[in-house]
């Protein structure tokens, strides 16, 4: 019987930590659960907390604080003396042979050896994300490809007009020019669909006027692109969303502008102008100025300019402030990992702090989310971005576990790559996948993880349905190839910490080989081609997430991580939910009822799926078929 219910547990959720956003100097109660040892050992006989206080380790004894089924809670206080306070637990006693022993408990779990501080738990003595963020399911829309309102508009000078059902151009010079004509009023007309998925937040990729369909090459931050309907259409969309209780998040490019932006044009025209300080010009360089990854149409902003910071991110007159005043509920910050980083200069944390302070001053509770395609932990420990797009701790490990496109795999071979990687997506066992998730999330505060977004795919990646082996272009093969693995990934997305974020079109079975290829227009006029079982699954799991306080706000315990099956437990004072996700048939998982706090298997009440049976020996047996996913409420 392999499970981790016998391992000591602590996380940053309300069940274990008094507050995730203490005032500086506040003493925060924390608790750790020490299960009874099945082998008779007592290595949890004494529990101490070790925190770093002004850089020096300080140990403080924890005291018993009540019982849970199968274990004892120990409580102690952490002093939030520093802006970032790291801590861990030392559990000491004797092993099964009666010898002195100890264990360290950190964010990565327990070890019998000394470990570095990298995975210590962390408290931040600063204001955290707004309370509403934890309850969201987000829906990402690429405006040009979602829906047309029917308004007649001339083809922009930069664009090549396309019919709605034309194939997406995803290679060559025409990629950014292909214009399908989706607009903001078109999005507003389909908010019923968004709500039906359980989504509560609309995340729009850039809407500022630009010279491409993706609009990451802004020519102004002052107005909404007239091609999308302009400022008036944005006002209508925000009002319509808010009237339904939906929030709206924008997408802001703080790292660069387009070459036709007035700031850059003024800088080129007059190297003594204020705007010339917004960029960094180079001698003996073929382009002549710093860019985003060598793309000459995207000149990089130089945030060492105080004037730029005031104009863009700092204070009530900034771009960040203006559009929050107009009704946005937050910003997703494009390439936040590069913003403010330029050669020897590293101002990323300062820019994040200024942008967040500005947002909160203008719109208290605004959510500031960073795009970050690798380990974001160093940018999340402080009072800057609330969270990040969790590619490292969710997307990539889930892709590696549920990859279906390899020789002999369950789906069509695809040879897809991660963002920027030169090698195909690997296939990894469940234990390695969970180890990656634990390592990435242990390096960041719990509240930052909870305010990060979890994506199966985005407008910058292949579609997850293609990753799982469900087709290469357009709508998925409706025979279901890749569907079951897609739903397994969806179940993980909707039941793990973080804000689940759907990319428009996934719910009807859209596929795609790369980011540009994935930006397929929504096939509104072809509902017969939609993958109805996938749509039903998205609605089922999305609504479950929205309706479950444990899934939105509970702590997390990994229970089982085998090659082909993952089981985790989300626990909140008001609800506990057990989740079982499998990528293939496997040996059924057998768990002790007592460790789950249950008397019988009938106390596992199915929420989605089911199939749990009584093992007859004080255990419950979870089903062994896969790909599949189930969730149960623990009524005990």
SEKOLRO-186345 format. One line per field, with one value per residue (C-alpha): x, y, z. Coordinates in nm, 4 decimals, padded with zeros to 6 digits. Example, Ala and Ser with C-alpha at 12.3 -4.5 7.8 and 13.67 -1.06 7.14 Angstrom:
REM residues 2
east	(01.2300,01.3670)
north	(-00.4500,-00.1060)
up	(00.7800,00.7140)
REM end
This chain:
REM residues 636
east	(00.0000,00.1867,00.0565,00.1766,-00.0986,00.1588,00.3900,00.3941,00.2135,00.2171,00.1298,00.0398,-00.3383,-00.5705,-00.5828,-00.2146,-00.1311,-00.3132,-00.2596,-00.0662,-00.0214,00.0930,00.1938,00.5639,00.6369,00.3132,00.3304,00.1529,00.0224,00.1187,00.0347,00.1863,00.0084,00.2194,00.0496,00.0798,00.3572,00.2327,00.5616,00.5544,00.8303,00.7930,00.9999,00.7315,00.7648,00.9062,00.8416,01.0362,00.9963,01.3113,01.2771,01.5362,01.5233,01.7403,01.9304,01.9984,01.8246,01.5966,01.4301,01.1100,00.9232,00.5768,00.3078,00.0339,-00.2824,-00.5477,-00.5993,-00.7096,-00.7874,-00.4531,-00.2391,-00.1610,-00.1511,00.1394,00.1163,00.3767,00.4145,00.6298,00.7412,00.7111,01.0079,01.1463,00.9690,01.0290,01.0362,01.1382,01.0714,01.0686,00.9953,01.2304,01.0647,01.2723,01.2326,01.3335,01.3108,01.1644,01.4888,01.4829,01.7690,01.7669,01.6361,01.5048,01.3286,01.3168,00.9819,00.9990,00.7853,00.9273,00.8327,01.0331,01.3995,01.6232,01.9220,02.0062,01.8785,01.9265,01.6829,01.5587,01.2392,01.1577,00.8048,00.7723,00.5606,00.5493,00.4908,00.3084,-00.0388,-00.1346,-00.3617,-00.7257,-00.9473,-01.1513,-00.8596,-00.8663,-01.2237,-01.1696,-01.1750,-01.0322,-01.1095,-00.8451,-00.9574,-00.7478,-00.9809,-00.9183,-01.0191,-01.3111,-01.6201,-01.7299,-02.0072,-02.1101,-01.9890,-01.8441,-01.4828,-01.2225,-00.9255,-00.6398,-00.3435,-00.1187,-00.3595,-00.4538,-00.8278,-00.9268,-01.2581,-01.3585,-01.3044,-00.9751,-00.6766,-00.4550,-00.1238,00.1323,00.4629,00.6268,00.5845,00.2042,00.1538,00.0980,-00.0939,-00.3758,-00.6842,-01.0084,-01.1931,-01.3032,-01.3928,-01.4951,-01.8671,-01.8361,-01.6926,-01.9733,-02.2294,-02.0948,-02.0668,-02.3402,-02.0988,-01.8172,-02.0371,-02.1609,-01.8058,-01.7869,-01.5533,-01.5696,-01.2890,-01.2249,-00.8570,-00.8060,-00.4773,-00.3744,-00.6443,-00.4341,-00.3979,-00.1098,00.0119,-00.0482,-00.3266,-00.1617,-00.1117,00.2053,00.3555,00.1476,00.1496,-00.0302,-00.1348,-00.3894,-00.6747,-00.8332,-00.7782,-01.0605,-01.0483,-01.1784,-01.4468,-01.2421,-01.2822,-01.6618,-01.6682,-01.4337,-01.6658,-01.9616,-01.7743,-01.6544,-02.0020,-02.1662,-01.9152,-01.9471,-02.3262,-02.2926,-02.0367,-01.7516,-01.4204,-01.1985,-00.8182,-00.6101,-00.2701,00.0008,00.3400,00.5774,00.8921,00.8664,00.6566,00.6068,00.8357,00.5445,00.4717,00.5045,00.7572,00.9910,00.9358,01.0199,01.3277,01.4554,01.3851,01.5654,01.8266,01.8202,01.4463,01.2975,01.1651,01.5168,01.5824,01.2955,01.4992,01.8640,02.0341,02.3432,02.6484,02.7930,02.4771,02.2866,01.9519,02.0784,01.8719,01.7840,01.4887,01.2778,01.4778,01.6189,01.2822,01.3476,00.9804,00.9766,01.2209,01.2846,01.1998,01.4717,01.3183,01.6253,01.4459,01.2463,01.0442,00.9413,00.8439,00.6235,00.4591,00.4057,00.3895,00.4332,00.1547,-00.1980,-00.1027,00.0526,-00.0749,-00.1193,-00.3483,-00.5551,-00.7121,-00.7798,-00.9733,-01.1734,-01.2886,-01.0310,-00.9899,-00.6224,-00.3310,-00.1441,00.2055,00.3616,00.7187,00.7346,01.0438,01.2348,01.0818,01.3500,01.6262,01.8776,02.2426,02.3921,02.0639,01.8083,01.5105,01.2461,01.1515,01.1398,00.9145,00.6858,00.6651,00.5824,00.3203,00.1521,00.1492,-00.0001,-00.2667,-00.3697,-00.3822,-00.6125,-00.8139,-00.7760,-00.7811,-00.6517,-00.4722,-00.1198,-00.0131,00.3281,00.4005,00.6932,00.7868,01.0299,01.0923,00.9281,00.9989,01.2628,01.0189,00.7352,00.9066,00.8192,00.5600,00.5661,00.3625,00.0921,00.1536,00.2760,00.1627,00.2637,00.4348,00.7150,00.5073,00.1993,00.1991,00.5286,00.4988,00.1393,00.2434,00.5215,00.2838,-00.0023,00.1973,00.0292,00.2223,00.5292,00.6165,00.3920,00.2000,-00.1777,-00.2261,-00.0828,00.2928,00.3449,00.7068,00.5940,00.8371,00.8004,00.8363,01.1867,01.3055,01.5025,01.3815,01.0372,00.8108,00.9283,00.7210,00.7661,00.6250,00.3905,00.6521,00.8835,00.5950,00.4899,00.8528,00.8787,00.5550,00.6698,01.0119,00.8770,00.6039,00.8192,01.0390,00.7521,00.5143,00.1839,-00.0116,00.1893,00.1123,-00.2568,-00.2576,-00.0782,-00.2587,-00.2521,-00.2707,-00.2991,-00.2154,-00.2203,-00.2038,00.1754,00.1774,00.0473,-00.3028,-00.3088,-00.5447,-00.2629,-00.0121,-00.2316,-00.2498,-00.5853,-00.5117,-00.2867,-00.5013,-00.8409,-01.0987,-00.9983,-01.0670,-01.4126,-01.3359,-01.1939,-00.8235,-00.6484,-00.9766,-00.9464,-00.5943,-00.7121,-00.9820,-00.7241,-00.5214,-00.8366,-00.9100,-00.5628,-00.6058,-00.9392,-00.8379,-00.4861,-00.3978,-00.3752,-00.6311,-00.7373,-00.7258,-00.8972,-00.7876,-01.0919,-01.1625,-01.0191,-01.3702,-01.4869,-01.1787,-00.9545,-00.6031,-00.2815,00.0888,00.2304,00.1173,00.0177,-00.1453,-00.3489,-00.5140,-00.7902,-01.1167,-01.3991,-01.6270,-01.9533,-02.1361,-02.0338,-02.1609,-02.2047,-01.8234,-01.7682,-01.6451,-01.9501,-01.7945,-01.5040,-01.7435,-01.9414,-01.6216,-01.5071,-01.8451,-01.8502,-01.5024,-01.5309,-01.8516,-01.7054,-01.4125,-01.6384,-01.8658,-01.5993,-01.4364,-01.1764,-01.0670,-01.0579,-00.9003,-00.7974,-00.4542,-00.2896,-00.1578,-00.0192,-00.1430,-00.0105,00.2246,00.2877,00.3863,00.0294,-00.1834,-00.1849,-00.4045,-00.4262,-00.6328,-00.7607,-00.8583,-01.0481,-01.2276,-01.5596,-01.4857,-01.2384,-01.2061,-01.0085,-00.9017,-00.7834,-00.6347,-00.4933,-00.3230,-00.3552,-00.4807,-00.2962,-00.3036,-00.5925,-00.4943,-00.5721,-00.5906,-00.6508,-00.9875,-00.8613,-00.5902,-00.8609,-01.0726,-01.3434,-01.5229,-01.6415,-01.5946,-01.9528,-01.8332,-01.6588,-01.9390,-01.8802,-01.8586,-01.7299,-01.6811,-01.6610,-01.6002,-01.4427,-01.5100,-01.4658,-01.1450,-01.2830,-00.9752,-01.0164,-00.9262,-01.0956,-00.9957,-00.9891,-01.0543,-00.7683,-00.8872,-00.7442,-00.7183,-00.9793,-01.0436,-01.2710,-01.3342,-01.5078,-01.6185,-01.5062,-01.8079,-01.6458)
north	(00.0000,00.3078,00.6420,00.9555,00.9959,00.8825,01.1769,01.4976,01.7817,02.1615,02.4075,02.7748,02.7298,02.8626,02.5180,02.5468,02.9202,03.1976,03.4544,03.4573,03.8377,03.9366,04.2834,04.3309,04.2084,04.0105,03.6668,03.4158,03.0835,02.7869,02.4181,02.0939,01.7568,01.4643,01.1309,00.8321,00.6071,00.2698,00.0980,00.2064,00.4647,00.8007,01.0332,01.2999,01.2915,01.6449,01.9193,02.2428,02.5283,02.6775,03.0245,03.2662,03.5810,03.8630,03.5940,03.3788,03.0414,03.0419,02.7252,02.7276,02.4265,02.3467,02.2153,01.9561,02.1267,01.8597,01.5422,01.4573,01.1007,00.9239,01.2144,01.5012,01.8716,02.0737,02.4532,02.7287,03.0931,03.2427,03.6017,03.7960,04.0080,04.0484,04.1270,03.7628,03.5060,03.1494,02.8579,02.4794,02.2092,01.9723,01.6492,01.4407,01.1169,00.7598,00.5342,00.1812,00.0411,00.2806,00.4951,00.8797,01.0234,01.3452,01.4710,01.8131,01.9129,02.1746,02.2592,01.9583,01.7136,01.5329,01.4345,01.2549,01.4673,01.8350,02.0348,02.3893,02.6711,02.6841,02.4890,02.6458,02.7715,03.1497,03.4283,03.7701,04.0734,04.2684,04.2990,03.9883,03.9353,04.0304,03.7670,03.7289,03.5903,03.2456,03.1819,03.2384,03.0183,03.2242,03.2103,03.3424,03.5081,03.6117,03.8882,03.8576,03.4910,03.4648,03.6197,03.8916,04.1300,04.1894,04.5496,04.6434,04.7600,04.8311,04.5992,04.7630,04.8760,04.6176,04.3238,04.0463,03.9829,03.6191,03.4368,03.2969,02.9352,02.9917,02.7863,02.9723,03.0922,02.9883,03.0057,03.2732,03.6499,03.6428,03.5120,03.8494,03.9957,03.7412,03.9258,03.7430,04.0436,03.9292,04.2205,04.3128,04.3287,03.9777,03.8645,04.0380,03.8496,03.5145,03.5723,03.3115,03.0538,03.1731,03.1478,02.8013,02.6684,02.7790,03.0647,03.3830,03.5937,03.6993,03.7382,03.9317,03.9280,04.2831,04.5213,04.8352,04.9645,04.7920,04.6715,04.2980,04.0558,03.9735,04.3417,04.2888,04.5619,04.8478,05.1823,05.3421,05.2590,05.5398,05.3773,05.0479,04.9422,05.0792,04.7498,04.5856,04.8505,05.1091,05.2444,05.2371,04.8656,04.7975,04.9900,04.7849,04.4583,04.5445,04.6621,04.3501,04.1238,04.3030,04.2884,03.9077,03.8980,03.8294,04.0102,04.1297,04.1214,04.3024,04.2191,04.4860,04.4777,04.6550,04.5135,04.6692,04.8706,04.8592,05.0642,05.2904,05.3876,05.7687,05.7163,05.5271,05.7602,06.0593,05.8794,05.8060,06.1586,06.3270,06.1416,06.4270,06.3877,06.2439,05.9513,05.8626,05.7598,05.5106,05.2881,05.1865,05.2641,05.0698,05.1531,04.9002,04.6908,04.5854,04.6842,04.9816,04.9404,04.6770,04.4594,04.1750,03.8686,04.0342,04.1252,04.4669,04.5711,04.5341,04.7841,04.7069,04.9631,05.0788,05.1038,05.2771,05.5893,05.7369,05.9336,05.6109,05.4515,05.7487,05.7399,05.3657,05.1955,05.4463,05.6641,05.7777,05.9193,05.5959,05.3494,05.0857,05.3200,05.4620,05.1403,05.0095,05.3313,05.2455,04.9212,04.6461,04.4137,04.3437,04.3080,04.0144,04.1547,04.0304,03.8914,04.0195,03.8043,04.0321,04.3656,04.5850,04.3351,04.4661,04.3656,04.4717,04.6299,04.4279,04.6428,04.3729,04.3642,04.7434,04.7679,04.4986,04.6796,05.0124,04.8609,04.6761,04.9800,05.1880,04.9280,04.9020,05.2786,05.3231,05.0004,04.8253,04.4522,04.4619,04.1388,04.1727,03.8549,03.8006,03.6069,03.3831,03.0783,02.9207,02.9258,03.2478,03.2035,03.4762,03.7316,03.6320,03.6622,04.0201,04.2881,04.2777,04.0505,03.8561,03.5437,03.4125,03.1951,02.8562,02.6997,02.5506,02.4076,02.2982,02.3138,02.1423,01.8602,01.7889,01.7817,01.5354,01.3083,01.3110,01.3360,01.1085,01.1965,00.9741,00.6540,00.3816,00.6284,00.6380,00.9139,01.0622,01.1287,01.5039,01.5813,01.8984,02.1141,02.3140,02.6898,02.7470,02.3899,02.2131,01.8642,01.6974,01.6835,01.3897,01.1199,01.1106,00.8991,01.0415,01.0433,01.2703,01.4969,01.5486,01.5998,01.8809,02.0410,02.0228,02.1681,02.4614,02.5491,02.4980,02.7855,03.0360,03.1513,02.9643,03.2837,03.3425,02.9912,03.0372,03.3640,03.2079,03.0702,02.7061,02.6479,02.3359,02.5610,02.9267,03.1398,03.0861,02.7041,02.4054,02.3037,02.0511,01.8347,01.7924,01.7203,01.4360,01.2900,01.4282,01.5794,01.8302,02.0992,02.2546,02.0448,01.7250,01.3787,01.3094,00.9405,01.0549,01.0046,01.2131,01.3189,01.1058,01.2303,01.5853,01.5359,01.3911,01.7106,01.9190,01.7415,01.8287,02.1879,02.2270,02.0568,02.1820,02.5201,02.8178,02.9812,02.7410,02.9209,02.7807,02.8926,02.9671,02.6753,02.3994,02.3227,02.2338,02.0304,02.2754,02.1539,02.3194,02.2548,02.5810,02.9078,03.0719,02.7526,02.7324,03.0696,02.9096,03.1086,02.9700,02.7639,02.9170,02.8341,02.4662,02.3319,01.9878,01.9687,02.0445,01.7626,01.7394,01.5048,01.7475,02.0394,01.8432,01.7597,02.1231,02.2330,01.9562,02.0179,02.3969,02.4029,02.1624,02.3988,02.7021,02.5163,02.3572,02.5609,02.2868,02.3028,02.6835,02.7462,02.4186,02.2858,02.0156,01.6736,01.4430,01.0952,00.8747,00.9415,00.6341,00.6066,00.6152,00.7496,01.0568,01.1018,01.4186,01.5518,01.9098,02.0010,02.2999,02.3499,02.3215,02.0449,01.7753,01.6439,01.3413,01.3469,01.0483,01.1027,00.8263,00.8357,00.4605,00.1408,00.0755,-00.1299,00.0050,00.2450,00.1163,00.3733,00.3241,00.4614,00.5649,00.7867,00.9574,01.0076,00.7727,00.4708,00.3221,00.3605,00.4863,00.8154,00.8899,01.0717,01.0959,01.4490,01.3480,00.9904,00.7434,00.3725,00.3641,00.0355,-00.1037,-00.3051,-00.5151,-00.4640,-00.1069,00.0325,00.1971,00.0946,00.3553,00.2362,00.1094,00.2120,00.4971,00.7475,00.8664,01.1166,01.1161,01.3304,01.2499,01.4565,01.3002,01.2972,01.2178)
up	(00.0000,-00.1232,00.0005,00.1774,00.4349,00.6921,00.6131,00.8231,00.6526,00.6419,00.3682,00.3451,00.3412,00.6107,00.7721,00.8627,00.8701,01.0578,00.7831,00.4571,00.4681,00.8186,00.9239,00.9827,01.3360,01.3676,01.5291,01.3053,01.4403,01.2236,01.2572,01.1360,01.1241,01.2433,01.1604,01.3875,01.2600,01.1418,01.2328,01.5963,01.5615,01.7318,01.5209,01.5623,01.9387,01.9465,01.6933,01.6582,01.4164,01.2695,01.1220,00.9920,01.2077,01.0744,00.8857,01.1931,01.2520,01.5554,01.6857,01.8874,02.0302,01.8994,02.1322,02.0701,01.9431,01.9083,01.7124,01.3625,01.2593,01.2509,01.3710,01.6069,01.5277,01.6677,01.6878,01.7216,01.6214,01.3473,01.3936,01.0676,01.1683,00.8166,00.4887,00.3902,00.6694,00.5833,00.8153,00.8360,01.0940,01.2785,01.3916,01.6280,01.8188,01.7491,01.4476,01.4384,01.5814,01.8762,01.7512,01.7699,01.4453,01.2994,00.9910,00.8290,00.6839,00.4049,00.1042,-00.0816,00.1928,00.4616,00.4537,00.7019,00.6019,00.6123,00.3156,00.1907,00.2671,-00.0935,-00.0190,00.3195,00.3717,00.3398,00.4863,00.3207,00.5437,00.2745,00.1307,-00.0615,-00.3607,-00.3240,-00.1663,-00.4866,-00.6893,-00.5284,-00.6423,-01.0142,-01.3202,-01.6062,-01.9779,-02.2166,-02.5400,-02.8401,-02.9637,-03.3387,-03.3361,-03.0924,-03.2554,-03.4979,-03.4003,-03.7602,-03.7659,-04.1040,-04.0839,-04.3465,-04.3591,-04.1649,-04.3726,-04.2081,-04.2523,-04.4919,-04.4545,-04.3962,-04.4016,-04.0619,-04.1671,-04.3480,-04.2323,-03.9854,-04.1244,-03.8632,-04.0482,-04.2585,-04.2916,-04.3067,-03.9533,-03.7898,-04.0838,-04.1104,-03.9871,-03.9098,-03.7713,-03.4281,-03.2004,-02.8470,-02.9149,-03.0547,-02.7221,-02.5326,-02.7417,-02.6183,-02.2433,-02.1889,-02.3298,-02.1049,-01.7966,-01.8956,-01.8554,-01.4937,-01.5870,-01.3825,-01.5304,-01.8890,-01.9770,-02.3012,-02.4911,-02.5985,-02.7142,-02.7752,-03.1287,-03.3041,-03.6425,-03.6062,-03.5143,-03.1800,-03.0814,-02.8785,-03.0986,-02.9562,-03.1337,-02.8383,-02.4845,-02.4806,-02.6716,-02.7612,-03.1217,-03.3424,-03.5324,-03.2134,-03.1689,-02.9798,-02.6288,-02.6505,-02.7259,-02.4350,-02.2063,-02.3297,-02.2783,-01.9279,-01.8267,-01.9691,-01.7938,-01.4616,-01.4821,-01.4872,-01.2076,-01.4505,-01.4053,-01.6897,-01.7085,-01.9710,-02.1194,-02.0950,-02.2659,-02.0265,-02.1880,-02.5356,-02.7791,-03.1523,-03.3778,-03.4701,-03.1123,-03.0697,-02.7913,-03.0215,-03.3158,-03.0952,-02.9648,-03.3163,-03.4338,-03.1441,-02.9398,-02.6850,-02.6176,-02.3005,-02.5047,-02.6206,-02.2611,-02.2814,-02.5115,-02.5384,-02.8669,-02.9700,-03.1738,-03.4184,-03.4033,-03.7170,-03.5613,-03.3655,-03.0502,-02.7916,-02.8906,-02.7625,-02.8694,-03.1803,-03.3355,-03.4899,-03.4782,-03.0975,-02.9387,-02.5728,-02.3061,-02.0665,-01.7190,-01.5784,-01.7046,-01.4169,-01.6714,-01.8452,-01.5164,-01.4266,-01.7668,-01.7770,-01.4356,-01.1534,-01.0215,-01.1083,-01.4490,-01.5738,-01.8321,-01.5598,-01.3667,-01.6522,-01.7766,-01.4269,-01.3710,-01.6813,-01.5235,-01.5706,-01.2727,-01.3287,-01.5676,-01.7084,-01.7701,-02.0930,-02.0597,-01.7032,-01.6525,-01.8963,-01.7981,-01.6386,-01.7116,-01.9601,-01.9523,-01.6183,-01.5034,-01.3095,-01.2204,-01.2582,-00.8895,-00.8703,-01.1759,-01.0337,-00.7000,-00.8634,-01.0947,-00.8102,-00.5813,-00.8623,-00.9318,-00.5684,-00.5232,-00.8219,-00.7987,-00.4616,-00.5189,-00.8771,-00.9693,-01.1123,-01.2914,-01.4526,-01.7682,-01.6779,-01.8834,-01.6365,-01.2591,-01.1372,-00.7654,-00.7350,-00.8808,-00.6464,-00.3076,-00.2188,-00.2838,-00.6642,-00.8882,-00.7082,-00.9141,-01.2483,-01.5357,-01.3978,-01.6987,-01.4852,-01.2010,-01.3947,-01.7756,-01.8521,-01.5967,-01.7024,-02.0695,-01.9853,-01.7941,-02.0454,-02.3700,-02.6213,-02.9368,-02.9526,-03.1441,-03.0079,-02.7953,-02.7553,-03.0127,-03.3288,-03.3216,-03.3095,-03.2140,-03.0319,-02.8335,-02.5159,-02.5586,-02.6935,-02.6398,-02.9175,-02.8190,-02.8211,-02.5176,-02.3039,-02.1382,-01.7609,-01.4787,-01.2190,-00.9430,-01.1415,-01.2379,-00.8763,-00.7720,-01.0284,-00.9087,-00.5479,-00.6208,-00.8229,-00.5753,-00.2667,-00.3845,-00.3766,-00.1038,-00.0936,-00.1582,-00.4786,-00.6006,-00.5215,-00.7229,-01.0221,-01.3264,-01.4339,-01.8091,-02.0199,-02.3146,-02.4199,-02.7342,-02.7237,-02.7159,-02.9065,-02.8056,-02.5245,-02.7265,-02.9793,-02.7010,-02.5774,-02.9284,-03.0373,-03.3787,-03.5489,-03.7095,-03.6480,-03.4625,-03.2895,-03.4208,-03.2757,-03.2286,-02.8972,-02.9665,-02.7031,-02.5401,-02.2265,-02.1582,-02.2199,-01.9550,-01.7152,-01.7553,-01.7140,-01.3867,-01.2554,-01.3708,-01.1922,-00.8674,-00.7892,-00.6305,-00.8642,-01.0932,-01.3730,-01.7078,-02.0169,-02.3638,-02.5777,-02.8085,-02.5933,-02.4739,-02.8263,-02.9200,-03.1060,-03.1844,-03.2998,-03.3524,-03.2144,-03.0602,-03.3877,-03.5135,-03.1930,-03.2586,-03.4617,-03.4825,-03.2699,-03.4976,-03.3771,-03.6999,-03.6931,-03.3599,-03.5168,-03.5392,-03.1710,-02.9490,-02.7246,-02.4624,-02.4182,-02.3789,-02.1196,-01.9310,-01.9251,-01.7916,-01.5322,-01.3938,-01.4226,-01.2236,-00.9684,-00.9157,-00.8723,-00.6303,-00.4096,-00.1338,-00.0832,-00.4477,-00.4468,-00.1076,00.0539,00.1350,-00.0741,00.0209,-00.2457,-00.1526,-00.4343,-00.7245,-00.9371,-01.3004,-01.4312,-01.1459,-00.9217,-00.6136,-00.4082,-00.1209,-00.0929,00.2638,00.4010,00.7324,00.5471,00.2970,00.1937,-00.1622,-00.2832,-00.6501,-00.8558,-01.2040,-01.4239,-01.7638,-01.8251,-01.6639,-01.3392,-01.0238,-00.8153,-00.5377,-00.1879,00.0941,00.4687,00.5727,00.9157,00.7661,00.5597,00.8717,00.7415,00.8849,00.5557,00.1818,00.1566,00.3065,-00.0247,-00.2048,-00.5820,-00.7237,-01.0682,-01.1812,-00.8956,-00.8648,-00.5178,-00.3378,00.0114,00.0344,00.3198,00.5383,00.6576,00.3200,00.0236,-00.3291,-00.6047,-00.9623,-01.1785,-01.5237,-01.7263,-01.8737,-01.6254,-01.3476,-01.0437,-00.7388,-00.4119,-00.1150,00.2141,00.4454,00.7736)
REM end
